[in-house]
Structures are given as structure tokens and as C-alpha cells.
Amino acid sequence: MIDLLKKNWLSVVLLILIVIWFVVYGTSKGVVSNNLASLPGVAGETTTADDSIAIEQDKVAGLADYLTEKGYKLYGTFWCSHCKDQKDLFGDAVDRLDYVECSNEDGTEQLEVCVQENIEVYPTWGLPDGTKRPGVMTLQQLADLSGYPFN
């Protein structure tokens, strides 16, 4: 056994690293869901991963609606990769956001609405009090900032 390990030590190390990665990152990024038992359900009913996804989508849609209702605006451009990242966090609920496109069709000029709002970084969140928050924000950060009960 020792001789086998000596000959294949690199494979063993790689296997250990893969297991560690899966345990550390897989569970926190949604690869493995260990929260299914805590999901609401009816007695005798099995809760599936699809139910978990639907609940998460409802929470995200609720956050998007709340942000729009409270006057939050997302300023961005079609060519900005970070804007895409921000919008992707909302999934299908992105259409519920008050999104302001800041670029003309060929991507060469900033639109006047964004010039007037002094948008200098994409994406930028416009807050109801008139302040701006540049950069990608997590859903939890947006919930905390707006007072939405996301958890």
C-alpha cells in the first residue's frame, strides 16, 4: 500500500484537493444543497431541489420589486461585463428592476440621462436619496441597504 501511494502521490494529492474544494466551495456555491430539510413543506411531502430554486427565485423577484418600488435604479451599459454580472444575479427577475441604459446603440457615447445623473462607473446603483453606489453589489448587500428582509 505504501509503495502504491509513493508511486501515485500526485494523484492522491489531487484527489484530496478536489475533495477539499468540493466541501468548501461546492456547498457554499449551490453545488450541494444541505438546506433542503429546512425548507417549508407539507407533512409527508418531499421537498426537491427544484422547490429550493423556486423559493430562491421568489425571494430574488421580491427583492427586485422592492428595489423598484422604493426608487432604486440600476445604471449600466450593454457592453459592460460587470453590468451583465449584476443583472445575472437577478436572473429572470432582472426585468423587474428599474434599469437605465447609459450607452448609445453603438457604444460610443453616454446617454444624456446618465450624464445628468453623473454616472461615471458601471454599474452604478442610484438610491432613493439621490446618492450613488458604484460597482456590483450582492443581493444580500442590496437587501441590507434597502431594508428588504431577504433571509
C-alpha distance (Angstrom), angle and dihedral (degrees) to the residues before:
residue distance angle dihedral
M1 . . .
I2 3.81 . .
D3 3.81 90.7 .
L4 3.80 90.1 51.4
L5 3.81 91.2 51.5
K6 3.81 91.7 48.0
K7 3.80 91.2 52.9
N8 3.80 94.4 45.1
W9 3.80 101.2 33.7
L10 3.80 93.4 128.1
S11 3.80 91.9 54.7
V12 3.80 90.7 49.3
V13 3.81 91.9 49.9
L14 3.81 91.4 48.7
L15 3.78 91.3 48.9
I16 3.81 91.1 51.0
L17 3.82 91.1 49.0
I18 3.80 91.5 49.8
V19 3.80 91.5 50.8
I20 3.81 91.3 47.9
W21 3.82 91.3 48.6
F22 3.78 91.5 49.4
V23 3.80 92.8 49.2
V24 3.81 95.0 45.5
Y25 3.80 102.2 36.4
G26 3.77 104.6 17.8
T27 3.78 95.2 63.7
S28 3.81 95.8 42.5
K29 3.81 94.7 47.5
G30 3.76 96.7 49.1
V31 3.81 99.5 -100.7
V32 3.78 88.0 120.4
S33 3.78 121.4 25.9
N34 3.76 116.1 -151.7
N35 3.79 93.5 167.0
L36 3.79 97.9 75.7
A37 3.78 93.1 100.0
S38 3.80 91.3 58.7
L39 3.80 95.3 52.8
P40 3.78 117.0 110.0
G41 3.76 115.9 -104.3
V42 3.77 146.0 143.2
A43 3.80 119.8 -82.3
G44 3.77 109.2 -90.7
E45 3.80 91.9 16.8
T46 3.78 120.4 119.7
T47 3.79 115.7 -133.3
T48 3.78 113.5 -142.4
A49 3.78 134.5 -161.2
D50 3.82 87.6 -105.5
D51 3.82 88.4 60.4
S52 3.79 89.2 52.0
I53 3.80 91.4 51.1
A54 3.81 91.4 48.6
I55 3.80 90.9 51.4
E56 3.81 91.0 49.5
Q57 3.81 91.5 48.3
D58 3.81 89.6 51.2
K59 3.81 90.3 51.6
V60 3.80 91.9 48.8
A61 3.81 91.7 47.1
G62 3.80 89.0 49.6
L63 3.79 90.5 52.1
A64 3.81 91.8 48.8
D65 3.81 91.3 50.1
Y66 3.80 91.2 46.9
L67 3.81 93.3 50.1
T68 3.79 91.3 50.2
E69 3.80 92.5 45.3
K70 3.82 91.1 51.4
G71 3.81 93.6 48.8
Y72 3.81 103.6 -102.2
K73 3.81 115.1 152.2
L74 3.77 129.8 -164.6
Y75 3.80 113.4 -145.4
G76 3.78 116.9 -163.1
T77 3.78 148.3 126.4
F78 3.77 134.1 -112.6
W79 3.80 91.8 -122.0
C80 3.82 96.8 50.4
S81 3.82 113.6 103.9
H82 3.82 92.5 -160.4
C83 3.81 89.7 52.9
K84 3.79 88.2 54.0
D85 3.80 89.4 49.5
Q86 3.81 90.2 51.5
K87 3.80 93.0 48.3
D88 3.81 92.1 45.0
L89 3.81 89.7 60.5
F90 3.81 87.2 66.5
G91 3.80 95.0 48.7
D92 3.80 112.0 -174.0
A93 3.82 90.2 -5.2
V94 3.82 91.6 68.1
D95 3.81 89.0 95.7
R96 3.81 88.6 62.9
L97 3.81 91.9 63.1
D98 3.78 123.5 93.6
Y99 3.81 94.2 -116.1
V100 3.80 120.9 -176.8
E101 3.81 116.7 -161.3
C102 3.80 108.8 -143.9
S103 3.80 100.8 -172.6
N104 3.76 132.1 78.5
E105 3.81 117.3 -122.7
D106 3.79 96.4 -88.6
G107 3.81 94.3 43.2
T108 3.79 95.8 -119.2
E109 3.81 102.5 110.8
Q110 3.77 139.5 38.7
L111 3.79 113.6 -120.3
E112 3.79 117.7 -114.4
V113 3.81 94.2 -114.6
C114 3.80 89.6 62.6
V115 3.81 93.4 42.4
Q116 3.81 88.9 54.7
E117 3.81 90.5 49.4
N118 3.84 90.9 50.0
I119 3.80 92.8 -122.8
E120 3.80 105.9 175.4
V121 3.82 102.5 157.5
Y122 3.79 130.8 48.4
P123 2.89 125.1 -105.5
T124 3.79 102.6 26.3
W125 3.77 126.8 170.1
G126 3.79 114.9 -141.8
L127 3.80 110.2 -148.9
P128 3.81 125.3 -148.8
D129 3.82 91.4 -110.5
G130 3.81 90.7 58.4
T131 3.80 97.1 -104.5
K132 3.78 121.2 126.5
R133 3.81 131.7 -134.9
P134 3.80 112.2 -160.9
G135 3.77 122.8 -154.7
V136 3.78 138.7 32.9
M137 3.80 113.4 -46.2
T138 3.79 125.4 -162.8
L139 3.78 119.1 -119.7
Q140 3.80 89.1 -111.1
Q141 3.82 91.3 52.1
L142 3.80 90.2 51.3
A143 3.79 91.2 47.4
D144 3.81 91.5 49.5
L145 3.80 92.4 45.9
S146 3.80 93.9 49.1
G147 3.79 98.0 37.8
Y148 3.80 94.3 -116.5
P149 3.84 113.3 154.1
F150 3.81 95.6 -126.2
N151 3.82 98.4 163.0
